[in-house]
Amino acid sequence: MRIKYIVFLIGIILFGSCSDFLEEKPLSELDSDQFFSEPDHAYSAVNSLYRTGSPNMTDGGVYSGTPLMLGGYMSGFFTNEYAGQELHVSNTQELTLNGDNIGGYLQDRWRELYLGISRANNAIKYIPETPELSDAAKNQLLAEAKFFRAFSYYYLVRWFGPVPITTEPYESLENLYLERSSVAEVYTLIEDDLTEALAQGGLPTTNMVDNGKRITAGAVATLLADVYLTMSGNPLNANRYGDAATLAQDIINGAYGTYGLVQHDESSPGVVDFENSAYNKIRKGDASAVEHIYIKEYDPEIGTSVYPRYSYPVALASEVLYDITNGGYLPSGGFLDLYDPTLDLRAQERQYFHTIFEPTGQTFEPAPFVWHDDTAIFETANSGKDFAVYGYADVLLIAAEAIARSSGVNTDAVNYLAQVRSRAYWETDLVDIETSLSALGTEAFVEEVWKERHRELVFEFRTWFDIVRTGQFPVADAPGSISFVSAVGHTTERGKSIEQKHMLLPLPGPELQRNPSLGTDNNGY
């Protein structure tokens, strides 16, 4: 059996197409010589990417939380009730982390991301050779594979800085130990993959919900706009604000599909029905075709979501159908103070957070309500609600910041930020918000965007990435009033001082031992 097929057998899980992403088929059904010998094999290779690599970063266990929660722990803004037994949680929130004491946890993330990259490399190399696969299908599948490869590298470079680049399948024992490539080189690969996927993939300009939950042009464009925004900040400081602005505005103007913000229902004219606010309407549904641009799919019968378990503290486990619940992402008082407790709907009970178990009236410290799933909590202990990785609010905020940085505070930038803020400040008129924002200079306006990103995108886990990108830490002077201070040197609510080394994670100790080509400089740890 040829080496490339041995690697393929080990590295890939075969799935059906579209809605059957999660339905595993026995590897023994296909002989090695059959791989990429018919169209179904090419689809199977790409379908595996919907569950491997970057998609793993939103998965987790009831005790451990998810990988994307690490940044929240580092900021001191969030904690996990099982921090005492989950060393990756306690060491990150205490800023005592290094490549040894959480090395095993980080090694798992490293392995997952590079496994996704390996599978994408295999697909990208061999899809063009697949017989009886139309050119249109080849272009589409290649675009999807490049999207997922880029996304895995995007997590790696933001977490670990310089990392090894590999774009070929592992088909021999040569070149197993790769050196780290520079941050700029990694971003060049990410940009090339996404621009090629967008220009050459022929991906549909519709939402994922209506596209069988497959990647769309809008998903690729949104990721690329976010990449450009990140490239413009620390550590690269490449000033790609103009590119981010152009691409985000193209999304807003409908070039890649029709998206918008879900709006509140009204119980009477001008009065918001809190039970059917935009946030609760989104929470109650599976995925929003209007607002959600890139989603991670879950299925209650095959691959379930753990997030409803995080919507209640451990003490409430006996009151719900789950055997164990865990406040895996509990906000601190300092984080909650970023919201205006009176004017901001997101800060009201049973919107973004909740503190009351309504069936019994029991109270608890604030926990995420956006992950509460009625069916899972009270009927099945099994949730298939999809996870929104990117939404339309993200695009609006990318556009607002990037336009202000590249063209100044113009009417478009003001309107995009005001759309997000006016939905949250439900009793404040949109025109009044726009008037207030229009009077600001560039720096002050950009800080208003940052404030809204911390408030609006908390459950997309942007908090720490934004702190690193901007170098600024949000501090509530009073509830709803935020100032920004230098992140490096700031003391978190847990009394821990953020150092320059904390802008990256340490390389996993096991990986440093396995690959001597990584060198001895472990990001300052």
C-alpha positions as CSV (number, residue, x, y, z in Angstrom):
1,M,0.0,0.0,0.0
2,R,1.5,3.3,-1.0
3,I,2.5,5.7,1.8
4,K,0.1,8.5,0.8
5,Y,-2.8,6.2,1.1
6,I,-1.7,4.9,4.5
7,V,-1.6,8.5,5.7
8,F,-5.0,9.1,4.1
9,L,-6.5,6.1,5.9
10,I,-5.1,7.2,9.2
11,G,-5.9,10.9,8.8
12,I,-9.4,11.1,7.3
13,I,-12.8,10.2,8.5
14,L,-15.3,9.6,5.7
15,F,-18.6,11.5,5.8
16,G,-21.6,11.8,3.5
17,S,-22.4,15.1,1.8
18,C,-24.3,18.2,3.0
19,S,-26.5,17.3,6.0
20,D,-24.6,14.0,6.5
21,F,-21.3,15.6,7.6
22,L,-21.5,13.8,10.9
23,E,-22.4,10.3,9.7
24,E,-19.3,8.2,9.8
25,K,-18.8,5.4,7.3
26,P,-16.4,2.5,7.9
27,L,-13.0,3.0,6.4
28,S,-13.0,-0.6,5.3
29,E,-15.6,0.1,2.6
30,L,-12.9,1.6,0.4
31,D,-9.7,0.0,-0.8
32,S,-6.7,2.3,-0.8
33,D,-6.5,2.3,-4.6
34,Q,-10.0,3.8,-4.8
35,F,-9.3,7.1,-3.0
36,F,-10.1,10.1,-5.2
37,S,-11.1,7.7,-7.9
38,E,-14.7,8.9,-8.0
39,P,-16.5,12.2,-7.0
40,D,-17.9,10.8,-3.7
41,H,-14.3,10.4,-2.4
42,A,-13.5,14.0,-3.1
43,Y,-16.6,15.1,-1.2
44,S,-15.8,12.8,1.7
45,A,-12.3,14.3,2.0
46,V,-13.7,17.8,2.2
47,N,-16.6,16.8,4.4
48,S,-14.2,15.6,7.1
49,L,-12.9,19.2,7.3
50,Y,-16.2,20.4,8.7
51,R,-15.4,18.5,11.9
52,T,-11.6,18.6,12.1
53,G,-9.0,21.3,12.7
54,S,-10.5,24.8,13.2
55,P,-14.0,23.4,13.9
56,N,-12.5,21.5,16.9
57,M,-11.8,24.8,18.6
58,T,-15.5,25.3,19.4
59,D,-15.8,21.7,20.8
60,G,-15.2,20.9,24.5
61,G,-16.0,18.8,27.5
62,V,-18.3,19.6,30.3
63,Y,-15.4,20.1,32.7
64,S,-12.8,21.6,30.4
65,G,-14.7,24.2,28.5
66,T,-13.8,24.8,24.9
67,P,-10.4,25.8,23.5
68,L,-11.7,29.3,22.5
69,M,-12.5,30.0,26.2
70,L,-8.7,30.1,27.0
71,G,-8.5,33.8,26.1
72,G,-11.4,34.7,28.4
73,Y,-9.7,32.9,31.2
74,M,-6.4,34.7,30.6
75,S,-8.1,38.1,30.7
76,G,-9.4,37.3,34.2
77,F,-12.9,38.2,32.9
78,F,-14.2,34.6,33.0
79,T,-13.8,31.5,35.1
80,N,-14.8,27.8,35.1
81,E,-16.2,26.2,38.2
82,Y,-13.9,23.2,37.6
83,A,-10.8,25.3,37.4
84,G,-9.4,23.5,40.4
85,Q,-9.2,20.2,38.5
86,E,-8.7,21.6,35.0
87,L,-5.1,22.9,35.1
88,H,-5.3,24.6,31.7
89,V,-8.0,26.8,33.2
90,S,-6.4,27.6,36.6
91,N,-3.0,28.2,35.0
92,T,-4.3,30.5,32.3
93,Q,-6.5,32.6,34.6
94,E,-3.7,32.9,37.1
95,L,-1.2,33.6,34.3
96,T,1.1,30.8,35.5
97,L,0.8,28.9,32.3
98,N,3.8,27.5,30.5
99,G,4.6,24.8,28.0
100,D,4.8,22.1,30.7
101,N,1.9,22.7,33.1
102,I,-0.6,23.0,30.3
103,G,1.5,21.4,27.6
104,G,-0.7,18.3,27.2
105,Y,-3.8,20.5,26.7
106,L,-2.0,22.7,24.2
107,Q,-0.5,19.7,22.4
108,D,-4.0,18.4,21.8
109,R,-5.0,21.8,20.2
110,W,-1.8,21.8,18.1
111,R,-2.5,18.2,17.0
112,E,-6.1,19.0,16.1
113,L,-5.2,22.0,14.0
114,Y,-2.4,20.3,12.1
115,L,-4.6,17.3,11.5
116,G,-7.1,19.6,9.9
117,I,-4.3,21.2,7.8
118,S,-3.0,17.7,6.8
119,R,-6.4,16.6,5.6
120,A,-6.9,19.9,3.8
121,N,-3.5,19.5,2.1
122,N,-4.4,16.0,0.9
123,A,-7.7,17.3,-0.5
124,I,-6.2,20.3,-2.2
125,K,-3.5,18.1,-3.9
126,Y,-5.7,15.2,-5.1
127,I,-9.1,16.8,-5.8
128,P,-7.9,18.1,-9.2
129,E,-7.0,14.5,-10.2
130,T,-10.4,13.0,-9.3
131,P,-12.1,11.5,-12.5
132,E,-15.7,12.3,-13.4
133,L,-15.7,15.3,-11.0
134,S,-16.9,18.4,-12.8
135,D,-14.7,21.5,-12.9
136,A,-17.4,23.4,-11.0
137,A,-17.4,20.8,-8.2
138,K,-13.6,20.7,-8.1
139,N,-13.4,24.5,-7.7
140,Q,-16.1,24.4,-5.0
141,L,-14.4,21.6,-3.0
142,L,-11.0,23.2,-3.4
143,A,-12.4,26.5,-2.1
144,E,-13.9,24.8,1.0
145,A,-10.6,22.9,1.7
146,K,-8.6,26.2,1.5
147,F,-11.1,27.9,3.8
148,F,-10.5,25.3,6.5
149,R,-6.8,25.2,6.0
150,A,-6.6,29.0,6.3
151,F,-8.8,29.0,9.4
152,S,-6.6,26.4,11.1
153,Y,-3.5,28.5,10.4
154,Y,-5.4,31.6,11.6
155,Y,-5.8,30.0,15.1
156,L,-2.2,28.8,15.1
157,V,-0.6,32.1,14.3
158,R,-2.8,34.1,16.7
159,W,-2.1,31.7,19.5
160,F,1.5,30.7,18.9
161,G,3.0,33.3,16.6
162,P,5.6,31.8,14.2
163,V,4.6,28.2,13.4
164,P,5.6,25.6,10.9
165,I,4.0,25.8,7.5
166,T,3.2,22.7,5.5
167,T,1.1,22.7,2.3
168,E,1.8,19.1,1.1
169,P,0.4,15.8,2.4
170,Y,2.7,13.7,4.5
171,E,3.7,11.0,2.0
172,S,7.2,10.1,3.3
173,L,9.3,10.3,6.4
174,E,11.3,13.2,5.0
175,N,10.8,16.8,6.3
176,L,8.9,15.7,9.3
177,Y,10.6,18.3,11.5
178,L,9.8,21.7,10.2
179,E,11.1,25.0,11.4
180,R,8.7,27.8,12.4
181,S,7.8,30.3,9.7
182,S,7.4,34.0,10.4
183,V,4.0,35.5,11.3
184,A,4.1,37.4,8.0
185,E,4.6,34.2,6.1
186,V,1.8,32.4,7.8
187,Y,-0.6,35.3,7.1
188,T,0.5,35.3,3.4
189,L,-0.6,31.7,3.1
190,I,-3.9,32.5,4.9
191,E,-4.6,35.4,2.6
192,D,-3.7,33.4,-0.5
193,D,-6.0,30.5,0.4
194,L,-8.9,32.8,1.2
195,T,-8.5,35.1,-1.8
196,E,-8.3,32.1,-4.1
197,A,-11.3,30.4,-2.5
198,L,-13.3,33.6,-3.0
199,A,-12.2,34.3,-6.5
200,Q,-12.0,30.8,-8.0
201,G,-14.4,28.7,-5.9
202,G,-17.7,29.6,-7.5
203,L,-19.2,29.4,-4.0
204,P,-22.8,30.3,-3.7
205,T,-23.8,33.8,-2.6
206,T,-26.4,32.6,-0.1
207,N,-26.4,31.9,3.6
208,M,-25.1,28.6,5.1
209,V,-28.6,27.5,6.3
210,D,-29.9,27.6,2.8
211,N,-26.8,26.0,1.4
212,G,-27.0,22.7,3.2
213,K,-24.7,24.2,5.9
214,R,-21.8,24.2,3.5
215,I,-19.3,27.0,3.2
216,T,-20.5,30.0,1.2
217,A,-18.8,33.0,-0.4
218,G,-20.0,35.1,2.5
219,A,-18.3,32.8,5.0
220,V,-15.0,33.1,3.2
221,A,-15.3,36.8,2.7
222,T,-16.1,37.3,6.4
223,L,-13.1,35.3,7.6
224,L,-10.9,37.2,5.2
225,A,-12.2,40.6,6.4
226,D,-11.4,39.5,9.9
227,V,-7.9,38.4,8.9
228,Y,-7.3,41.8,7.3
229,L,-8.4,43.5,10.5
230,T,-6.1,41.3,12.6
231,M,-3.2,41.8,10.3
232,S,-3.6,45.6,10.8
233,G,-3.0,45.2,14.5
234,N,-0.5,43.5,16.8
235,P,1.9,41.9,16.1
236,L,2.1,42.4,12.4
237,N,0.8,46.0,12.1
238,A,0.5,45.6,8.3
239,N,-2.2,48.3,7.9
240,R,-4.7,46.3,5.8
241,Y,-7.6,48.4,7.1
242,G,-8.5,49.5,3.6
243,D,-8.8,45.8,2.5
244,A,-10.9,45.0,5.5
245,A,-13.2,47.9,4.9
246,T,-13.7,47.1,1.2
247,L,-14.5,43.5,1.8
248,A,-16.8,44.1,4.8
249,Q,-18.7,46.7,2.9
250,D,-19.1,44.3,0.0
251,I,-20.7,41.8,2.4
252,I,-23.0,44.5,3.8
253,N,-24.0,45.6,0.3
254,G,-25.0,42.1,-0.7
255,A,-22.1,41.0,-3.0
256,Y,-21.9,37.7,-1.1
257,G,-25.5,37.2,0.0
258,T,-28.3,38.9,1.9
259,Y,-27.6,39.3,5.6
260,G,-28.9,41.5,8.4
261,L,-29.4,41.8,12.1
262,V,-32.4,40.0,13.6
263,Q,-34.7,42.6,15.1
264,H,-36.8,42.5,18.3
265,D,-40.5,41.6,18.4
266,E,-42.7,44.2,20.0
267,S,-45.4,43.4,22.6
268,S,-47.0,46.7,21.7
269,P,-46.0,49.6,19.4
270,G,-42.6,50.7,20.5
271,V,-42.3,48.3,23.4
272,V,-39.8,45.4,23.0
273,D,-41.1,41.9,24.0
274,F,-38.2,40.7,26.1
275,E,-39.1,37.1,25.6
276,N,-38.8,37.6,21.9
277,S,-36.0,40.0,21.7
278,A,-33.6,39.5,18.9
279,Y,-31.2,37.7,21.2
280,N,-33.9,35.3,22.4
281,K,-35.2,34.7,18.9
282,I,-31.7,33.7,17.9
283,R,-31.2,31.6,21.0
284,K,-34.4,29.7,20.5
285,G,-33.6,28.8,16.9
286,D,-31.0,26.4,15.5
287,A,-29.1,28.9,13.2
288,S,-30.2,32.2,11.8
289,A,-30.3,32.4,8.0
290,V,-30.4,36.1,8.3
291,E,-27.7,36.9,10.8
292,H,-25.3,33.9,11.0
293,I,-22.7,33.8,8.3
294,Y,-20.4,30.9,9.3
295,I,-21.8,28.2,11.7
296,K,-20.5,25.1,13.2
297,E,-23.1,22.4,12.7
298,Y,-24.2,20.0,15.5
299,D,-26.7,17.2,15.4
300,P,-28.6,15.9,18.4
301,E,-28.4,12.3,17.1
302,I,-24.8,12.3,16.1
303,G,-22.5,15.2,17.3
304,T,-24.1,17.2,20.1
305,S,-23.4,20.6,21.5
306,V,-22.0,20.9,25.0
307,Y,-22.9,24.6,25.4
308,P,-26.3,24.2,27.2
309,R,-24.3,22.6,30.1
310,Y,-22.4,25.9,30.4
311,S,-25.6,27.9,30.8
312,Y,-26.1,26.7,34.4
313,P,-23.8,26.3,37.4
314,V,-22.9,23.0,39.0
315,A,-25.4,23.6,41.8
316,L,-28.3,23.5,39.3
317,A,-27.5,20.0,37.8
318,S,-30.2,18.3,40.0
319,E,-32.8,20.7,38.6
320,V,-32.2,20.0,34.9
321,L,-32.1,16.9,32.8
322,Y,-28.3,16.9,32.4
323,D,-26.4,14.8,34.9
324,I,-23.7,17.5,35.1
325,T,-23.8,21.2,34.4
326,N,-20.8,23.5,34.8
327,G,-20.5,27.2,34.7
328,G,-17.6,26.8,32.3
329,Y,-17.6,30.5,31.2
330,L,-18.8,32.6,34.1
331,P,-18.3,36.4,33.7
332,S,-16.7,38.4,36.4
333,G,-18.2,41.5,37.8
334,G,-15.6,43.6,35.9
335,F,-16.8,42.1,32.6
336,L,-20.5,42.6,33.4
337,D,-19.7,46.3,34.2
338,L,-18.8,46.8,30.6
339,Y,-22.6,46.9,30.0
340,D,-24.8,49.7,31.0
341,P,-27.2,48.0,33.4
342,T,-30.1,50.2,32.6
343,L,-29.8,51.1,28.9
344,D,-28.3,47.9,27.4
345,L,-30.7,45.1,26.7
346,R,-27.9,42.6,26.7
347,A,-27.4,43.2,30.4
348,Q,-31.0,42.5,31.3
349,E,-32.1,39.2,32.8
350,R,-32.5,36.3,30.4
351,Q,-30.9,38.2,27.4
352,Y,-27.2,37.6,27.3
353,F,-27.0,36.3,30.9
354,H,-29.4,35.0,33.6
355,T,-29.3,34.6,37.3
356,I,-32.7,32.9,38.1
357,F,-33.9,29.4,37.5
358,E,-37.5,30.2,36.7
359,P,-39.1,26.9,37.6
360,T,-38.0,27.1,41.2
361,G,-36.9,30.7,41.6
362,Q,-33.4,29.6,42.6
363,T,-30.8,32.3,42.1
364,F,-27.1,32.0,41.0
365,E,-24.3,34.1,39.8
366,P,-24.6,35.4,36.2
367,A,-24.2,32.6,33.6
368,P,-24.6,32.7,29.8
369,F,-28.3,32.5,28.8
370,V,-27.6,32.6,25.1
371,W,-26.6,28.9,25.4
372,H,-29.8,27.9,27.2
373,D,-31.7,25.3,25.1
374,D,-35.2,24.6,26.4
375,T,-35.4,21.2,24.8
376,A,-32.0,20.0,26.0
377,I,-32.3,21.4,29.5
378,F,-35.9,20.1,30.2
379,E,-36.6,17.3,27.8
380,T,-33.6,15.5,26.2
381,A,-30.2,16.5,27.7
382,N,-29.1,16.5,24.1
383,S,-28.6,19.6,22.1
384,G,-28.2,20.0,18.3
385,K,-28.1,23.8,18.2
386,D,-25.5,25.1,15.8
387,F,-22.8,27.4,17.0
388,A,-22.4,30.8,15.3
389,V,-18.7,31.4,14.6
390,Y,-19.3,34.6,12.6
391,G,-22.4,36.7,12.4
392,Y,-23.5,39.9,10.7
393,A,-22.8,42.1,13.7
394,D,-19.1,41.0,13.4
395,V,-19.1,42.3,9.8
396,L,-20.7,45.6,10.8
397,L,-18.1,46.2,13.5
398,I,-15.2,45.2,11.3
399,A,-16.4,47.6,8.6
400,A,-16.9,50.4,11.2
401,E,-13.4,50.1,12.6
402,A,-11.7,49.6,9.3
403,I,-13.4,52.5,7.5
404,A,-12.6,54.8,10.4
405,R,-8.9,53.8,10.2
406,S,-8.7,54.0,6.4
407,S,-11.1,56.8,5.4
408,G,-12.1,58.6,8.6
409,V,-15.3,58.6,10.6
410,N,-17.8,58.9,7.7
411,T,-21.6,58.2,7.6
412,D,-21.1,54.5,6.7
413,A,-18.8,53.8,9.6
414,V,-21.2,55.6,12.0
415,N,-24.2,53.8,10.6
416,Y,-22.6,50.3,10.9
417,L,-21.7,50.8,14.5
418,A,-25.0,52.5,15.3
419,Q,-26.9,49.5,13.9
420,V,-25.3,47.2,16.5
421,R,-25.6,49.6,19.4
422,S,-29.2,50.6,18.7
423,R,-30.4,47.0,18.8
424,A,-28.8,46.7,22.3
425,Y,-29.8,50.2,23.4
426,W,-33.4,49.4,22.6
427,E,-34.9,52.5,24.1
428,T,-32.5,54.9,22.4
429,D,-33.3,56.3,19.0
430,L,-30.9,55.3,16.1
431,V,-30.6,58.9,15.0
432,D,-29.5,60.0,18.4
433,I,-26.8,57.3,18.5
434,E,-25.6,58.3,15.0
435,T,-25.5,62.0,16.0
436,S,-23.4,61.2,19.1
437,L,-21.0,59.0,17.2
438,S,-20.6,61.5,14.3
439,A,-19.1,64.0,16.6
440,L,-16.1,61.8,17.5
441,G,-12.6,61.9,16.1
442,T,-11.1,58.7,14.7
443,E,-9.4,57.4,17.9
444,A,-12.5,58.0,20.0
445,F,-14.7,56.5,17.4
446,V,-12.5,53.4,17.1
447,E,-12.6,52.9,20.9
448,E,-16.4,53.0,20.7
449,V,-16.2,50.1,18.2
450,W,-13.9,48.2,20.5
451,K,-16.4,48.7,23.3
452,E,-19.1,47.2,21.2
453,R,-17.0,44.3,20.1
454,H,-16.3,43.3,23.7
455,R,-20.0,43.5,24.6
456,E,-21.6,42.1,21.4
457,L,-19.1,39.4,20.5
458,V,-18.4,37.9,23.9
459,F,-19.9,34.5,23.0
460,E,-17.9,34.4,19.7
461,F,-14.9,34.6,22.0
462,R,-13.3,37.7,20.5
463,T,-12.3,39.2,23.9
464,W,-8.7,38.1,24.2
465,F,-8.0,38.2,20.4
466,D,-9.1,41.9,20.5
467,I,-7.0,42.7,23.5
468,V,-3.9,41.2,21.8
469,R,-4.7,42.9,18.4
470,T,-5.3,46.3,19.9
471,G,-2.8,46.1,22.8
472,Q,-5.6,47.7,24.9
473,F,-7.5,46.2,27.9
474,P,-11.1,47.4,28.6
475,V,-11.7,48.6,32.1
476,A,-15.1,49.7,33.5
477,D,-14.7,53.0,35.3
478,A,-18.4,52.7,36.2
479,P,-21.1,50.3,34.9
480,G,-21.3,51.0,31.2
481,S,-18.4,53.4,31.1
482,I,-15.2,51.9,29.6
483,S,-11.7,53.2,29.4
484,F,-8.8,51.4,27.7
485,V,-5.4,50.9,29.3
486,S,-2.3,49.2,28.0
487,A,-2.8,45.4,28.2
488,V,0.8,44.7,29.0
489,G,1.3,45.8,32.6
490,H,-2.4,45.7,33.4
491,T,-3.4,43.8,36.6
492,T,-6.4,41.6,36.0
493,E,-9.3,41.2,38.5
494,R,-7.5,38.1,39.8
495,G,-4.6,40.3,40.7
496,K,-2.3,39.0,38.0
497,S,-0.1,41.2,35.9
498,I,-0.2,40.7,32.1
499,E,3.3,40.4,30.6
500,Q,4.4,40.7,27.0
501,K,4.8,37.0,26.8
502,H,1.1,36.5,27.5
503,M,0.3,38.0,24.1
504,L,1.0,34.4,22.8
505,L,0.5,31.0,24.3
506,P,3.6,28.9,25.0
507,L,4.5,26.2,22.6
508,P,3.4,22.7,23.9
509,G,6.3,21.1,25.8
510,P,5.6,17.7,24.2
511,E,5.9,19.3,20.7
512,L,9.2,21.0,21.6
513,Q,10.5,17.6,22.6
514,R,9.2,15.9,19.5
515,N,10.4,18.5,17.0
516,P,13.9,19.9,17.7
517,S,13.5,22.2,14.7
518,L,11.1,24.4,16.7
519,G,14.1,25.8,18.6
520,T,14.4,26.7,22.2
521,D,12.7,30.1,22.3
522,N,9.3,29.3,23.7
523,N,7.5,32.7,23.2
524,G,9.2,34.1,26.3
525,Y,7.9,31.3,28.6
